[in-house]
Amino acid sequence: MKRRDVLMSLLGLAASGTLPVSLIRAALAEDATPVNNQPFSRDGLREIAQRLAQEPYVAPSDARPPWLAAMDYDDYQALNHFRTDQGLWAGGDLPFQARFFHLGLYFHHPVSLYEVVNGLARPIRFTQEQFEYGPRVKAKIPEQVGDLGFAGFRVNSRNDWDRDMFSFLGASYFRAVGASRQYGLSARGLAIDTGLDRPEEFPAFRAFWLERPTVDAVALTFHALLDSPSITGAYTFVVTPGATTVMEVISFLFPRRAIDRMGIAPMTSMFQCGENDRRIADDFRPEIHDSDGLALWTGTGEWIWRPLLNPHYIRVNSFIDDNPRGFGFLQRDREFDHYQDDGAFYSKRPSLWVEPLGSWGKGMVQLVELPTADETLDNMVAFWHPAEPAQPGRELNFNYRLYWGQQPPVRPPLAEVVATRIGMGGVPGQRPLIPLRKFVIDFAGGRLDRLDKDAKVEAVVATSRGEIRDVAARPILESNQWRGHFDLSASGSPPVDLRCYLRDAEGALSETWIYQWSPPPGA
């Protein structure tokens, strides 16, 4: 008897308009009576999330039995081989198949999973026969383990039955791939209090309802219930595969308490080192990152590029906006030679672009950068933070599209930043009388491609403090790129905010490069 079965009962009552508050609390209990073929609707799920927000939060317990909790990382890898013939919709002519992740390791709480057919839902249940247990762990597993539930799920499409299209695993995290079929950065359902001086809260998807597709379906639709101490939510995802995987997300959120920092459409990536940040250089690979910059298309139409960097300390940058047109972590550098990584394939990692749907109003895109010495840890987070605080008793609705692929669906009509390099300032071979840092920004595309090499191009530079020197813009004769560069003189330890773009007599030639340079500790 499982929590998911109570959720099924609640959905049936919500559909009939007789949902009592007392049963909401029971939905988070460990035991329930199994049920099948209960009515499901998106409106019913929304009502459950709304009513659940009126009840105290009930944390899920660790559902791993002792033999599973004792397994280490290598054990879990040997344990977690799902048999593809056991997948949901396997063996037929449907365009999608769902496969499931085993409970264990970092994943202590099972998620409730259902299949929805013609408006009726049935639980998807765990059995041992769904997994091939390797020799390493067979002797550690009892003959009968019962219904453990699943940690999450992944989906394949008929475009590629062998490699995932997307997966949901852990809290509200999920990932998808584009044409390269290479995983990289992650998205989340919601971020709470990220980058504050207290522990971050991680809302979790507690249940999913997967709608069975038709034979000719081009997209897969499923729904999710989100829950945390601060908020509940009802989500609908419509996922369309292709060279770029597109996810349309509809979310209804119901705060339990006032939330200081709520992150909408959050994404999480990794940046350890790159051409602009070589402090961690004891590696044969020149660059190590899932994403190299944050791109912003503001409500006023300005295009901004903010290179990522591995900071000395936690940094939070806020980009105030009104009805943003889009933002995302991008991997612009696609040259294998720049990474020399034939294992992680950072040159193939997808970019992720958020396209808001409808009016998001005033707020800010926030970028949180955390220091890391380990490429296995995601240390970059970006999200939309609404200006109006989230308050209990108020419903919030945010809809958006996520684009996973090599390029975002829209690009600036201007030249883009293709590289940022930083080093000692002054004239090469001559030690400057005062400390200087040189910033070199390369641009390509837009009208720059059509300019003569002797065209008059100006680099426009601004700084929050210090002195800018020796500003110049010139073509790179060995390519079709143009380079802007300048020196910065700034004493003291506070960070310096920098801006640069290229222009000619007709106007702006490039997007706006922004950067926050922090003098090294002790400078």
matplotlib code that plots the C-alpha trace (Angstrom):
import matplotlib.pyplot as plt

x = [0.0, 1.6, 1.3, 0.8, -2.5, -3.9, -3.0, -5.0, -8.0, -7.6, -7.6, -10.8, -12.4, -11.1, -12.6, -16.0, -15.8, -15.8, -12.2, -12.0, -9.0, -8.5, -7.5, -4.8, -2.9, -3.4, -1.8, 1.6, 1.1, 3.1, 0.1, -3.0, -5.4, -4.3, -6.6, -6.7, -8.4, -9.1, -10.1, -7.2, -7.3, -4.9, -7.5, -7.8, -4.0, -4.1, -6.7, -4.7, -1.6, -3.8, -5.4, -2.0, -0.5, -3.1, -1.7, 1.6, 4.5, 5.1, 8.6, 9.0, 10.9, 14.0, 12.3, 15.5, 15.7, 19.0, 20.4, 19.9, 21.1, 24.4, 25.2, 28.0, 28.3, 29.6, 26.9, 24.2, 25.6, 25.5, 22.0, 20.5, 20.2, 16.6, 15.5, 14.4, 11.8, 10.1, 9.7, 6.3, 4.9, 7.8, 7.1, 4.5, 4.4, 4.1, 6.6, 7.9, 9.0, 9.5, 12.1, 12.7, 15.5, 16.1, 15.9, 19.2, 22.5, 21.5, 17.8, 16.1, 12.5, 10.4, 8.3, 4.8, 4.3, 1.1, 0.0, -3.0, -5.2, -8.4, -8.5, -8.0, -4.8, -3.2, -0.1, 3.1, 4.6, 8.2, 9.1, 12.6, 12.1, 12.3, 16.1, 19.1, 21.2, 24.9, 27.1, 28.5, 25.1, 23.1, 24.2, 23.3, 19.6, 16.9, 14.9, 11.8, 12.2, 8.6, 7.5, 10.3, 8.9, 11.1, 13.6, 12.6, 12.2, 13.6, 12.1, 13.3, 11.7, 11.6, 14.3, 16.8, 15.6, 19.1, 19.9, 17.7, 15.6, 15.2, 15.1, 13.7, 15.8, 16.3, 14.3, 12.8, 15.9, 15.6, 17.8, 17.3, 19.4, 19.5, 20.9, 24.2, 22.3, 24.8, 23.6, 25.0, 23.3, 20.1, 16.9, 14.7, 11.0, 11.7, 14.5, 14.0, 16.4, 19.3, 22.5, 21.2, 23.2, 21.2, 20.6, 18.8, 15.5, 15.0, 11.4, 10.7, 8.4, 6.6, 4.4, 4.2, 1.3, 2.4, -0.2, -0.1, 0.7, -1.1, 0.7, 1.1, 1.9, 4.8, 5.0, 4.7, 2.5, 2.9, 2.1, 3.8, 3.0, 5.7, 5.9, 8.3, 8.2, 7.5, 5.4, 3.4, 2.9, 1.0, 3.1, 2.3, 5.1, 4.7, 7.9, 8.7, 11.9, 14.1, 17.5, 16.4, 14.2, 11.4, 9.6, 6.5, 6.0, 2.7, 3.1, 0.6, 2.3, 0.8, 3.1, 2.8, 4.8, 6.4, 9.5, 12.4, 13.9, 11.9, 13.5, 11.3, 12.6, 15.9, 18.9, 22.0, 25.4, 29.1, 32.0, 35.4, 37.8, 37.9, 39.7, 38.7, 39.4, 42.5, 43.2, 42.6, 45.0, 46.6, 44.7, 45.6, 42.2, 42.3, 38.7, 36.2, 32.6, 29.1, 28.2, 30.4, 28.0, 24.6, 22.7, 19.9, 17.3, 15.7, 12.2, 13.7, 15.3, 18.9, 21.1, 23.6, 26.3, 27.8, 30.7, 30.7, 33.7, 34.7, 34.8, 36.8, 33.6, 29.8, 28.6, 25.1, 24.5, 21.0, 19.8, 16.7, 14.1, 10.4, 8.8, 12.1, 12.1, 14.5, 17.6, 19.7, 23.0, 24.7, 27.7, 28.8, 32.3, 31.8, 35.5, 36.8, 40.4, 39.4, 38.5, 40.5, 38.0, 37.0, 35.2, 32.9, 32.6, 32.1, 32.0, 28.8, 27.0, 23.5, 22.6, 19.3, 17.2, 14.1, 11.3, 8.7, 5.1, 2.7, 3.5, 6.1, 6.1, 8.9, 11.7, 15.3, 17.3, 19.7, 23.0, 24.6, 28.2, 29.8, 33.5, 34.4, 37.6, 35.6, 34.0, 31.4, 29.7, 27.3, 28.3, 26.3, 22.6, 20.3, 16.6, 13.9, 13.1, 9.7, 9.7, 6.5, 7.1, 5.5, 2.9, 0.8, -2.8, -1.9, -1.8, 1.1, 1.2, 4.3, 4.4, 7.5, 9.3, 12.7, 14.9, 17.7, 20.2, 23.3, 21.7, 18.8, 15.7, 16.5, 19.8, 20.8, 20.9, 24.2, 27.6, 28.0, 30.8, 32.8, 35.7, 36.8, 40.4, 42.0, 45.6, 48.3, 47.8, 50.1, 52.5, 53.9, 57.4, 57.1, 56.0, 53.4, 54.1, 50.7, 48.8, 46.7, 44.4, 43.8, 40.4, 40.2, 36.7, 36.3, 33.1, 31.7, 28.5, 26.0, 27.2, 30.8, 31.0, 30.3, 32.7, 35.9, 39.0, 39.7, 36.2, 35.9, 34.7, 34.7, 34.7, 32.5, 33.6, 32.2, 33.3, 31.7, 35.0, 38.6, 40.1, 39.8, 42.8, 44.0, 40.6, 40.7, 38.8, 40.4, 39.8, 41.5, 43.1, 43.3, 39.5, 36.3, 36.2, 36.8, 38.5, 37.8, 40.3, 41.1, 43.1, 41.6, 43.4, 41.4, 42.8, 41.2, 39.2, 35.6, 34.5, 34.4, 31.4, 32.4, 30.5, 31.7, 30.1, 31.2, 29.6, 30.2, 28.5, 25.3, 24.9, 25.6, 27.4, 27.4, 25.5, 26.6, 29.4, 29.2, 31.6, 32.3, 36.0, 37.1, 40.7, 42.3, 42.3, 44.9, 45.1]
y = [0.0, 3.2, 7.0, 7.0, 5.1, 7.8, 10.4, 8.3, 8.4, 12.2, 12.8, 10.8, 12.9, 16.1, 15.2, 14.6, 17.9, 16.1, 16.5, 16.8, 18.6, 15.7, 13.4, 15.8, 15.0, 11.3, 11.7, 12.0, 9.0, 5.9, 3.5, 3.5, 1.1, 0.2, 1.6, 1.5, 3.4, 6.6, 9.7, 12.1, 15.7, 18.6, 20.7, 17.9, 17.9, 21.7, 21.4, 18.8, 21.2, 24.1, 22.1, 20.5, 24.0, 24.5, 21.5, 21.3, 19.8, 16.1, 15.1, 11.7, 9.1, 7.2, 4.2, 2.2, -1.1, -1.7, -3.9, -1.1, 1.7, -0.2, -0.1, 2.2, 4.0, 1.0, -1.2, 1.2, 1.2, -2.6, -2.4, 0.2, -1.6, -1.4, -3.9, -2.1, -4.7, -3.9, -0.2, 1.5, 1.3, -1.1, -3.7, -1.7, 0.9, 3.9, 6.7, 6.9, 4.6, 5.3, 3.5, 3.8, 4.4, 2.1, 3.5, 3.8, 5.8, 9.5, 8.7, 7.8, 8.7, 7.0, 9.0, 7.9, 7.1, 6.6, 5.9, 7.9, 6.4, 8.1, 10.2, 7.2, 6.6, 3.4, 3.0, 1.9, -0.6, -1.8, -5.4, -7.1, -8.5, -5.0, -4.8, -6.8, -7.1, -7.4, -10.1, -7.5, -7.0, -10.2, -11.8, -8.7, -8.6, -10.7, -13.1, -11.0, -7.2, -6.0, -2.9, -0.4, 2.2, 4.1, 7.0, 8.6, 7.9, 8.6, 8.7, 7.5, 8.3, 6.3, 8.7, 6.8, 3.8, 3.4, 6.9, 9.0, 12.0, 13.3, 12.1, 13.2, 12.1, 13.6, 16.4, 18.5, 18.0, 17.0, 16.9, 16.6, 16.3, 17.7, 16.4, 15.4, 13.1, 14.3, 15.1, 18.3, 20.9, 20.4, 22.2, 22.2, 22.6, 25.4, 26.9, 28.2, 30.5, 29.7, 31.7, 33.1, 32.9, 29.8, 26.3, 26.1, 24.4, 21.8, 21.2, 17.8, 16.2, 13.7, 12.1, 11.9, 11.1, 10.0, 10.2, 7.3, 8.8, 7.9, 6.1, 9.3, 11.6, 14.1, 15.1, 13.4, 15.0, 14.3, 16.0, 16.3, 17.3, 19.4, 19.6, 21.2, 22.9, 26.3, 25.6, 23.1, 23.0, 21.4, 21.1, 20.0, 19.2, 18.7, 17.4, 17.4, 15.7, 16.9, 18.4, 20.7, 19.1, 21.5, 21.3, 23.4, 23.9, 25.0, 25.6, 26.6, 27.3, 27.7, 29.0, 27.7, 30.6, 33.9, 33.1, 35.4, 34.2, 32.0, 30.9, 30.3, 28.1, 27.5, 25.8, 24.4, 24.0, 23.6, 25.9, 24.9, 26.6, 28.3, 30.7, 33.6, 31.8, 29.6, 29.6, 25.8, 24.8, 21.6, 19.5, 18.4, 19.8, 23.6, 24.1, 22.2, 23.4, 22.5, 26.1, 29.1, 32.0, 33.3, 34.9, 37.4, 38.9, 41.7, 43.1, 46.2, 44.1, 44.3, 41.2, 40.6, 38.0, 37.3, 34.8, 32.4, 32.0, 30.0, 32.6, 32.7, 33.0, 32.7, 35.5, 36.5, 38.9, 40.3, 41.6, 43.6, 43.3, 43.7, 40.9, 39.2, 37.7, 34.9, 33.8, 30.7, 29.0, 28.4, 26.4, 28.6, 27.1, 23.9, 23.3, 19.9, 21.3, 23.8, 21.0, 18.0, 15.8, 12.6, 11.2, 13.9, 15.6, 19.1, 20.4, 18.5, 19.6, 21.1, 24.7, 25.5, 28.5, 29.7, 31.4, 33.0, 32.6, 35.4, 38.3, 37.6, 41.2, 42.8, 40.9, 39.9, 37.1, 36.0, 34.3, 32.4, 31.3, 29.0, 28.1, 24.5, 22.4, 19.4, 19.2, 16.7, 19.4, 21.9, 25.3, 27.6, 28.5, 30.9, 31.6, 34.3, 35.9, 37.8, 41.3, 40.6, 38.3, 34.9, 34.9, 32.1, 31.9, 33.3, 31.3, 31.9, 30.8, 30.8, 29.2, 28.9, 26.8, 25.1, 24.5, 21.9, 21.9, 23.4, 26.8, 28.7, 29.2, 32.9, 34.7, 38.4, 40.1, 41.5, 40.1, 37.6, 37.3, 34.2, 34.4, 36.3, 36.4, 38.1, 38.6, 41.0, 44.4, 46.9, 46.5, 42.9, 42.8, 45.9, 45.7, 48.4, 51.0, 50.2, 46.9, 46.5, 43.8, 43.3, 42.2, 40.9, 40.1, 38.6, 39.1, 37.5, 37.6, 40.3, 43.3, 42.6, 39.9, 42.4, 45.1, 45.9, 45.3, 49.1, 50.0, 52.4, 50.3, 51.5, 49.6, 51.2, 50.3, 51.3, 50.3, 50.6, 51.8, 52.2, 53.5, 52.2, 52.6, 51.8, 50.9, 49.6, 47.6, 45.9, 43.0, 39.7, 39.2, 35.4, 35.2, 37.1, 38.1, 41.5, 42.1, 44.7, 45.1, 47.4, 47.7, 48.2, 49.9, 49.3, 49.1, 47.5, 44.3, 45.1, 43.5, 45.6, 45.5, 46.0, 46.5, 46.5, 46.5, 47.4, 50.1, 52.1, 55.2, 53.2, 52.0, 48.9, 46.1, 43.6, 42.3, 43.7, 41.9, 42.3, 40.9, 41.1, 41.0, 40.3, 41.2, 38.1, 37.8, 40.0, 42.3]
z = [0.0, -1.2, -1.1, -4.9, -4.4, -2.1, -4.8, -7.3, -5.0, -4.5, -8.2, -8.6, -5.9, -7.4, -10.8, -9.1, -7.1, -3.7, -2.6, 1.2, 2.8, 5.3, 2.4, 1.3, 4.4, 3.8, 0.4, 2.1, 4.3, 3.6, 3.3, 1.2, -0.5, -4.1, -6.8, -10.6, -13.4, -11.4, -13.4, -14.1, -15.2, -15.2, -13.3, -10.7, -10.2, -9.9, -7.2, -5.3, -5.4, -4.2, -1.3, -0.4, 0.1, 2.9, 4.8, 6.8, 4.8, 5.3, 4.4, 2.7, 4.6, 3.3, 1.5, 1.0, 2.8, 4.7, 1.9, -0.6, 1.6, 2.1, -1.6, -2.9, -6.2, -8.1, -6.6, -7.8, -11.3, -11.4, -10.0, -12.3, -15.6, -16.7, -19.3, -22.4, -23.2, -19.8, -20.6, -20.7, -24.3, -25.4, -28.0, -29.9, -32.6, -30.3, -30.9, -27.3, -24.5, -20.8, -18.8, -15.1, -12.5, -9.5, -6.0, -4.2, -3.8, -3.7, -4.5, -1.2, -2.0, -4.7, -7.0, -7.8, -11.5, -13.4, -17.0, -18.2, -21.0, -22.0, -18.9, -16.5, -14.6, -13.3, -11.1, -12.7, -10.3, -9.7, -10.1, -9.9, -13.4, -14.8, -14.0, -14.9, -11.7, -12.4, -10.7, -8.3, -6.5, -7.2, -3.9, -2.0, -3.1, -1.3, -3.4, -2.8, -2.4, -2.8, -4.6, -4.0, -6.4, -8.8, -8.4, -11.7, -15.4, -18.8, -22.2, -25.6, -29.0, -32.2, -33.5, -31.2, -29.1, -27.6, -26.3, -24.0, -25.2, -21.6, -18.0, -14.6, -11.6, -8.2, -6.5, -9.4, -11.7, -15.3, -18.4, -22.2, -25.3, -28.8, -32.0, -30.4, -28.0, -25.3, -21.8, -20.1, -18.0, -16.0, -15.5, -12.4, -11.7, -9.2, -7.1, -3.6, -1.7, -4.0, -3.2, 0.1, 3.4, 4.5, 3.2, -0.2, -0.3, -3.1, -4.1, -5.4, -8.0, -5.9, -8.7, -12.5, -14.8, -18.3, -21.0, -23.4, -26.9, -30.1, -32.9, -34.9, -31.9, -32.4, -28.7, -25.3, -22.6, -18.9, -15.6, -12.2, -8.6, -6.9, -3.1, -0.6, 2.8, 1.1, -1.9, -4.0, -7.7, -10.6, -13.8, -17.4, -19.8, -23.6, -25.1, -28.8, -30.0, -32.8, -33.6, -30.7, -28.0, -27.1, -23.8, -23.2, -19.4, -17.7, -14.0, -11.2, -7.9, -4.4, -1.7, 1.8, 3.2, 2.0, -0.1, -0.2, -3.4, -5.8, -9.0, -12.1, -14.9, -13.1, -14.8, -13.3, -15.2, -14.6, -15.3, -13.9, -16.3, -19.7, -21.9, -19.6, -16.4, -16.2, -12.5, -12.4, -15.1, -13.9, -16.5, -20.0, -21.2, -21.9, -21.0, -18.8, -18.8, -19.7, -20.6, -21.3, -20.9, -19.9, -22.8, -22.2, -24.5, -22.5, -22.6, -24.3, -27.0, -25.9, -26.4, -23.5, -23.2, -19.7, -19.8, -16.8, -14.5, -11.5, -8.7, -5.5, -3.5, -4.0, -6.3, -7.2, -10.1, -10.9, -14.3, -13.7, -16.5, -17.4, -19.4, -20.5, -24.0, -23.2, -21.3, -21.1, -20.4, -23.8, -24.9, -27.8, -28.2, -30.3, -31.2, -30.0, -30.0, -27.4, -24.9, -26.0, -24.2, -25.9, -22.8, -21.5, -25.0, -23.6, -27.2, -27.7, -24.6, -25.2, -24.6, -22.8, -23.7, -21.8, -23.8, -21.5, -22.6, -21.6, -19.4, -16.6, -15.5, -13.5, -11.9, -12.7, -14.1, -11.3, -11.9, -9.0, -9.4, -6.9, -6.6, -7.5, -8.0, -9.3, -12.7, -11.4, -9.3, -10.9, -9.7, -12.0, -11.5, -13.4, -13.0, -13.2, -9.9, -9.9, -8.4, -6.6, -3.6, -3.4, -0.6, 0.9, -0.4, -3.8, -7.0, -9.4, -13.0, -15.2, -18.6, -20.8, -23.4, -22.9, -26.0, -25.6, -28.5, -30.0, -30.8, -29.2, -31.4, -31.7, -32.1, -32.1, -35.5, -34.2, -33.9, -31.0, -28.5, -29.4, -27.0, -23.8, -22.7, -19.7, -18.8, -17.7, -19.2, -20.8, -23.7, -24.1, -22.8, -20.8, -17.1, -16.5, -13.7, -12.2, -12.1, -15.3, -16.5, -20.2, -21.5, -25.0, -26.5, -30.0, -32.0, -35.1, -37.2, -38.1, -40.1, -39.0, -41.6, -44.4, -43.2, -45.0, -42.9, -42.9, -41.6, -38.7, -35.8, -32.2, -28.9, -26.4, -22.8, -19.4, -15.9, -12.4, -11.0, -11.9, -15.1, -18.6, -20.9, -24.4, -25.9, -29.4, -32.0, -35.0, -37.4, -36.8, -40.2, -40.0, -39.6, -40.2, -36.5, -34.9, -31.6, -28.9, -26.1, -23.3, -20.1, -16.6, -13.7, -10.4, -6.9, -3.9, -3.6, -4.6, -7.9, -11.0, -13.5, -17.1, -20.3, -23.9, -27.4, -30.9, -33.1, -36.2, -37.7, -38.4, -34.8, -32.7, -34.4, -31.6, -28.6, -25.2, -23.4, -19.6, -17.0, -13.3, -12.6, -9.0, -8.1, -6.6, -2.9, -1.3, -4.3]

ax = plt.figure().add_subplot(projection="3d")
ax.plot(x, y, z, "-o")
ax.set_aspect("equal")
plt.show()
